[in-house]
């Protein structure tokens, strides 16, 4: 075997590995859909009813939330729960005018008879986890409800969820996120579908089949003793919610998910905010997997729990495999290793089967979620190509997050900007100094380069007729890289104080 043959063999092995790994995670999505339909009728019901309602502390962590601070404080004060049983904590680490806005809103609420407290720290140690832990030291409730600043909870949210805690084994009750600005633009429509799949299919499938699920960091209520028993809020990962969720369930606590009880919130309306959120979730997921997967495998949890925990905590690795796979498409086309190029009937069957698992699983998963939530599968099908495109377009940024998580590189907890009904948008990149802005541009430029590369691959697949099966997918992928890169660069170079498009403005319900 000469060097050329060796190189081809190694390349084919790596290409096949990436394709198989993408397909394995794709197959897992099919399993989640199956689990959902097997268990969807197991609707959780409270085993009892509190004759004397327990005291609840509502925590509102915020950092530079000037556009939504007053709204969340006002909405929380209108929650339908006995005044003498409800404590509200505004946990503000802000460095901008949010402090003045929040203090004023708290003073007004307190004057109206609400038990509300403004708590400010001298530093941002531990970020959100640190703020929540600090608030717990002064919390008087047996149960802790958490809302991020962009949420607008409905008044009945506590009365419809608190009675599930009559089961002493229940640690946490999670409600489903709804989206205030779902139809604002293409990006928010896509995000809404992504989150709907997570809540409508994943959460229901895991929770009702007795597998581990996660608290989503907001719009949920915890039993205070469960937080303490699990080791409290820790900030050695960027996803403190996922971390605490697994530690609590490993201690034997049970979670409840209520898909019919929703909490409306705002989706990031511009690309840099969305990417910052996805970066944090991805890196935090990797950190949590490294921290807790060994503990899960060594625990006495059932095998089905361990298997699902592996896929749950490593699902973000799909971005790495997809980037690897897309990066090898051009040589694959000319080395006849793309689907339908196996050289034999069974080779073609294998390639097509793997490719189907890798691509159609997302369609099944997200179409099912939209149908179950809204009875509308046609709209889901219409937006599927965009969903796939943006998913692939995020691969560069999220792969960077994965590598930083694996190699233990520290990074700041970057909050997701919320705009409420403001007309002025403080764009993420504009907060960066010139040197940091240049580093920020590396990822959008890499995404632009990937778009050009995949376009070249698409042209090559048309010329190489036997590879034409991949052309539609390559076109979608190219659009994804161009869209993510273009929207990132536009936000980065928009002038300070630029107005948001009218369609992006979020109106509170």
C-alpha positions in Angstrom: 0.0 0.0 0.0 1.5 3.3 -1.1 1.1 6.6 0.7 -1.8 7.6 -1.6 -3.8 4.5 -0.8 -3.0 4.9 2.9 -4.2 8.5 2.9 -7.4 7.5 1.1 -8.0 4.7 3.6 -7.5 7.0 6.6 -9.7 9.6 5.1 -12.5 7.2 4.4 -12.2 5.8 7.9 -12.5 9.3 9.4 -15.3 10.3 7.1 -17.2 7.1 7.9 -16.7 7.7 11.6 -18.1 11.2 11.4 -21.1 10.1 9.4 -21.8 7.2 11.7 -21.6 9.4 14.8 -24.0 12.0 13.3 -26.3 9.1 12.5 -26.1 7.6 16.0 -27.3 10.9 17.5 -29.9 11.1 14.7 -31.2 7.6 15.6 -31.4 8.8 19.2 -33.9 11.5 18.1 -36.1 8.8 16.6 -36.0 7.0 19.9 -37.0 10.2 21.8 -40.0 10.5 19.5 -40.9 6.9 20.1 -40.6 7.4 23.9 -42.8 10.4 23.6 -45.6 8.6 21.9 -45.4 5.7 24.2 -45.6 7.8 27.3 -47.5 11.0 26.3 -50.7 9.9 28.1 -48.9 9.6 31.5 -50.0 13.1 32.5 -48.5 14.0 35.9 -51.2 14.8 38.5 -50.7 16.2 42.0 -51.0 13.3 44.5 -52.6 15.7 47.0 -53.5 19.3 47.8 -52.0 21.7 50.3 -54.6 22.7 52.8 -52.2 25.4 54.0 -50.2 26.7 51.1 -46.4 26.7 51.7 -44.3 29.8 51.6 -42.6 30.4 48.3 -39.6 32.6 47.4 -39.5 33.9 43.9 -36.0 34.8 42.7 -35.4 37.2 39.8 -31.7 37.1 38.8 -30.7 39.9 36.5 -27.6 41.5 35.0 -27.9 44.7 32.9 -31.6 44.1 32.0 -32.7 47.7 31.7 -35.3 47.0 29.0 -37.1 44.2 30.9 -36.3 44.7 34.6 -39.5 46.6 35.4 -41.7 44.2 33.4 -40.6 41.1 35.2 -40.8 42.7 38.6 -44.4 43.9 37.9 -45.4 40.6 36.4 -44.1 38.7 39.4 -45.9 41.0 41.9 -49.2 40.0 40.1 -48.8 36.3 40.7 -51.9 34.9 42.2 -50.6 33.6 45.6 -51.4 34.6 49.2 -49.4 37.8 49.9 -48.3 36.5 53.3 -46.9 33.3 51.7 -44.9 34.9 48.9 -41.5 36.5 49.0 -39.8 38.1 46.0 -36.1 38.7 45.6 -34.6 40.9 42.9 -31.0 39.6 42.6 -29.3 42.3 40.6 -25.7 42.2 39.6 -26.0 45.0 37.1 -23.5 47.6 36.2 -25.8 49.9 34.1 -28.9 51.8 34.8 -30.8 48.6 35.6 -30.0 49.2 39.2 -32.0 52.5 39.3 -34.9 51.0 37.4 -35.1 47.9 39.6 -34.7 49.8 42.8 -37.6 52.1 41.9 -39.9 49.2 40.8 -39.1 47.4 44.1 -39.9 50.5 46.2 -43.2 50.9 44.4 -44.1 47.3 44.9 -43.2 47.3 48.6 -45.3 50.4 49.1 -48.2 48.5 47.6 -47.8 45.8 50.3 -45.7 43.2 48.4 -43.0 41.3 50.3 -40.2 42.2 47.9 -36.4 42.8 48.5 -33.7 44.2 46.3 -30.4 42.4 46.7 -27.2 43.6 45.2 -23.8 42.1 45.4 -20.4 43.9 45.4 -19.1 41.5 42.7 -20.4 39.1 40.1 -18.7 36.0 41.6 -20.3 32.8 40.3 -22.5 34.8 37.9 -26.1 33.6 38.0 -25.3 30.6 40.2 -23.6 32.9 42.6 -26.5 35.3 42.7 -29.0 32.5 43.3 -26.9 31.0 46.1 -26.6 34.5 47.7 -30.3 34.9 47.6 -30.9 31.6 49.2 -29.1 32.8 52.4 -32.0 35.3 52.8 -34.8 33.2 51.4 -37.7 32.4 53.7 -39.6 30.0 51.4 -39.7 26.2 51.5 -39.9 26.4 47.7 -37.9 28.5 45.3 -39.3 29.7 42.0 -36.9 31.3 39.4 -37.6 33.6 36.5 -35.1 35.1 34.2 -35.7 38.8 33.4 -37.2 38.2 29.9 -40.1 36.1 31.2 -43.6 37.3 31.8 -45.2 34.6 34.1 -48.9 34.2 34.1 -50.7 34.9 37.4 -51.8 31.2 37.9 -48.4 29.7 37.5 -47.8 28.9 41.2 -51.3 27.7 42.0 -51.2 25.3 39.1 -47.8 23.8 40.0 -47.3 24.0 43.8 -49.5 21.0 44.6 -47.2 18.6 42.8 -44.9 19.1 45.8 -47.3 17.2 48.0 -45.2 14.3 46.8 -42.2 14.6 49.2 -39.9 13.0 46.6 -40.5 15.8 44.1 -37.6 18.2 43.9 -38.5 20.4 40.9 -41.5 21.3 38.7 -40.6 22.7 35.3 -43.1 24.6 33.1 -42.9 24.9 29.3 -41.4 28.1 27.7 -43.6 30.0 25.3 -42.3 32.7 23.0 -43.4 36.3 23.0 -41.7 37.1 19.7 -42.0 33.8 17.9 -43.1 35.4 14.6 -40.8 38.4 14.7 -38.3 37.3 12.1 -36.8 34.2 10.5 -34.3 33.7 13.4 -37.0 33.8 16.1 -39.2 31.4 14.2 -36.4 28.9 13.9 -35.4 29.3 17.6 -39.0 28.7 18.6 -39.1 25.4 16.7 -35.8 24.3 18.2 -37.0 25.0 21.8 -40.4 23.5 21.0 -38.7 20.2 20.1 -36.8 20.3 23.4 -39.8 20.9 25.5 -42.6 19.1 23.7 -40.7 16.0 22.8 -37.5 15.7 24.8 -38.7 16.7 28.2 -41.9 14.7 28.0 -40.1 11.6 26.7 -37.5 11.7 29.4 -39.7 12.7 32.3 -42.5 10.3 31.7 -40.3 7.3 30.9 -38.4 7.8 34.3 -35.2 9.1 32.8 -33.3 12.1 33.9 -34.4 15.5 32.6 -33.0 19.0 33.3 -34.2 22.2 34.9 -34.1 24.9 32.3 -32.7 27.6 34.6 -36.0 29.5 34.7 -39.8 29.1 34.9 -39.6 26.3 37.4 -39.9 25.8 41.1 -37.4 23.9 43.4 -37.9 22.4 46.8 -35.3 24.3 49.0 -34.3 21.1 50.8 -33.5 19.4 47.5 -31.2 22.2 46.4 -29.3 21.9 49.7 -29.3 18.1 49.6 -27.8 18.1 46.1 -24.9 20.4 47.1 -26.4 23.7 46.3 -25.8 26.0 43.3 -22.3 25.5 42.0 -20.6 27.7 39.4 -17.8 25.5 38.0 -19.9 25.1 34.8 -21.7 27.6 32.6 -24.9 25.6 32.9 -25.6 25.6 36.6 -29.2 24.5 36.0 -28.2 21.3 34.2 -25.5 20.6 36.8 -27.8 20.9 39.8 -30.5 18.9 37.9 -28.3 15.8 37.6 -26.8 16.1 41.1 -30.3 16.2 42.5 -31.6 13.2 40.5 -28.6 11.2 41.4 -29.6 11.7 45.0 -33.0 10.1 44.2 -35.1 13.3 43.8 -37.9 13.3 41.2 -38.7 16.0 38.6 -42.1 16.9 37.1 -42.6 18.6 33.7 -45.9 20.3 32.9 -46.1 21.0 29.2 -49.6 22.5 29.4 -48.4 25.1 31.9 -46.5 27.8 30.0 -44.3 30.8 30.8 -43.9 33.3 28.0 -40.5 34.7 27.3 -38.4 36.6 24.7 -36.2 34.9 22.1 -32.9 36.6 21.1 -34.0 38.6 18.0 -30.4 39.0 16.5 -27.7 36.6 15.7 -24.9 37.6 18.0 -27.2 37.3 21.0 -28.4 33.9 19.8 -24.9 32.6 19.2 -23.8 33.8 22.7 -26.6 31.9 24.2 -25.9 28.7 22.2 -22.2 29.0 23.0 -22.9 29.2 26.7 -25.3 26.2 26.6 -22.9 24.2 24.5 -19.8 24.8 26.6 -21.7 24.4 29.8 -23.1 21.1 28.5 -19.6 19.8 27.8 -18.4 21.0 31.3 -21.3 19.2 32.9 -20.7 16.0 31.0 -17.0 15.9 32.0 -18.0 16.6 35.6 -21.0 14.3 36.1 -21.0 11.5 33.4 -18.5 9.4 35.4 -20.7 9.9 38.5 -23.8 8.8 36.5 -22.1 5.7 35.1 -20.9 4.7 38.6 -24.2 5.3 40.2 -27.0 2.7 40.9 -29.3 4.3 38.3 -31.0 2.0 35.9 -29.2 1.2 32.6 -31.8 3.1 30.6 -31.1 6.2 32.7 -27.3 6.0 32.1 -27.7 5.5 28.3 -30.1 8.5 28.0 -27.8 10.6 30.3 -24.9 9.9 27.9 -26.9 11.1 24.9 -28.3 14.1 26.8 -25.0 15.3 28.2 -23.1 14.7 25.0 -25.7 15.8 22.4 -23.7 19.0 21.7 -20.9 16.9 20.2 -23.1 16.7 17.0 -21.8 20.2 16.1 -18.2 18.9 16.1 -19.1 15.9 14.0 -21.2 17.9 11.5 -18.4 20.4 11.1 -15.9 17.6 10.6 -18.3 15.9 8.1 -18.9 19.1 6.1 -15.2 19.9 6.1 -14.5 16.6 4.3 -17.2 16.8 1.7 -15.1 18.2 -1.1 -12.5 15.4 -1.1 -15.2 12.9 -0.4 -17.0 13.8 -3.6 -13.9 13.1 -5.7 -12.9 10.0 -3.7 -16.3 8.5 -4.2 -17.1 8.2 -0.6 -20.3 10.2 -0.6 -23.7 8.4 -0.4 -24.6 6.3 -3.5 -20.8 6.0 -4.3 -20.1 2.8 -2.3 -19.3 0.8 -5.4 -21.7 -2.1 -4.5 -25.3 -2.6 -3.8 -24.9 -3.2 -0.1 -22.4 -0.4 0.2 -25.0 1.9 -1.4 -27.7 0.6 1.0 -25.4 1.3 4.0 -24.6 4.8 2.8 -28.2 5.7 2.1 -29.4 4.3 5.5 -26.7 6.2 7.4 -27.5 9.4 5.5 -31.2 9.0 6.1 -30.6 8.6 9.9 -28.4 11.7 9.9 -30.8 14.0 8.0 -34.4 12.9 8.4 -34.3 12.5 12.1 -34.5 16.2 12.6 -37.5 16.4 10.3 -39.4 13.8 12.2 -38.4 15.3 15.6 -39.4 18.9 14.9 -42.5 18.1 12.8 -43.8 15.9 15.6 -43.2 18.7 18.2 -45.1 21.3 16.1 -48.0 18.9 15.4 -48.3 18.0 19.1 -48.3 21.6 20.2 -50.3 23.3 17.5 -51.7 20.5 15.3 -49.7 22.1 12.4 -47.2 20.1 10.6 -47.2 22.0 7.3 -45.6 25.2 8.8 -42.9 23.0 10.4 -42.1 21.4 7.1 -41.9 24.8 5.5 -39.3 26.0 7.9 -37.3 22.8 8.2 -34.7 23.7 5.6 -34.0 27.0 7.5 -33.8 25.1 10.8 -31.3 22.6 9.3 -29.3 25.5 7.7 -29.0 27.5 10.9 -28.2 24.3 12.9 -25.3 23.6 10.6 -24.3 27.3 10.4 -23.8 27.3 14.2 -21.2 24.5 13.9 -18.2 26.7 13.9 -19.1 28.7 17.0 -20.4 25.7 18.9 -17.3 23.6 18.0 -15.2 26.4 19.5 -17.4 26.1 22.7 -16.9 22.3 22.7 -13.1 22.6 22.5 -13.0 25.2 25.2 -15.1 23.0 27.4 -12.9 19.9 26.8 -9.6 21.7 27.4 -10.9 23.7 30.4 -10.5 27.2 29.0 -12.2 29.7 31.3 -14.7 32.2 29.9 -17.1 34.7 31.2 -20.8 34.0 31.6 -22.2 36.1 28.8 -25.8 36.9 29.4 -28.3 36.8 26.5 -29.4 40.4 25.8 -33.1 41.0 26.2 -34.8 44.0 24.5 -38.4 43.9 25.7 -40.4 46.6 23.8 -37.3 48.9 23.5 -36.6 50.7 20.3 -32.9 50.8 20.9 -30.8 47.6 20.8 -27.4 47.4 22.6 -25.6 45.1 20.2 -23.4 42.5 21.8 -20.2 43.1 19.8 -20.3 46.9 20.4 -19.5 46.2 24.0 -16.1 44.8 23.1 -12.9 46.6 22.9 -11.1 46.8 19.5 -8.7 43.9 20.2 -11.5 41.7 21.5 -13.7 42.7 18.6 -11.1 41.4 16.2 -11.0 38.1 18.0 -14.8 38.1 17.9 -14.7 38.5 14.1 -12.7 35.3 13.7 -15.7 33.1 14.1 -18.0 35.0 11.6 -15.2 35.1 9.1 -14.6 31.3 9.5 -18.3 30.8 9.0 -18.1 32.9 5.8 -15.2 30.7 4.6 -17.2 27.6 5.3 -20.1 29.0 3.3 -17.8 29.6 0.3 -16.2 26.1 0.7 -19.6 24.3 0.8 -20.7 26.3 -2.2 -17.7 24.9 -4.1 -18.7 21.4 -2.9 -22.3 22.0 -4.2 -20.9 23.0 -7.6 -18.7 19.9 -7.6 -21.6 17.6 -6.7 -23.5 18.9 -9.7 -20.5 18.3 -12.0 -19.9 14.9 -10.5 -23.4 13.6 -11.4 -23.3 10.5 -9.2 -22.9 12.8 -6.2 -25.9 14.9 -7.1 -27.9 13.3 -4.3 -26.1 15.5 -1.9 -26.5 18.8 -3.8 -29.8 20.0 -2.0 -28.2 19.4 1.4 -25.0 21.2 0.4 -27.1 24.2 -0.8 -28.9 24.3 2.5 -25.6 24.0 4.4 -24.1 26.8 2.4 -27.1 29.1 3.1 -26.7 28.3 6.8 -23.1 29.4 7.0 -23.8 32.5 4.9 -26.8 33.5 6.9 -25.2 33.0 10.3 -22.0 34.8 9.2 -23.8 37.6 7.5 -26.2 38.3 10.4 -23.3 38.2 12.8 -21.2 40.7 10.8 -24.2 43.0 10.3 -24.8 43.1 14.1 -21.1 43.6 14.7 -20.8 46.6 12.4 -24.2 48.2 12.9 -23.8 51.7 14.4 -24.2 52.1 18.1 -27.8 52.7 19.2 -29.1 51.2 15.9 -32.9 50.8 15.9 -34.3 47.3 15.9 -36.7 46.5 13.0 -40.3 47.1 14.0 -41.0 43.3 13.7 -38.5 42.5 16.4 -40.1 44.6 19.1 -41.5 42.4 21.9 -44.8 43.2 23.4 -45.6 41.9 26.9 -48.7 39.9 27.3 
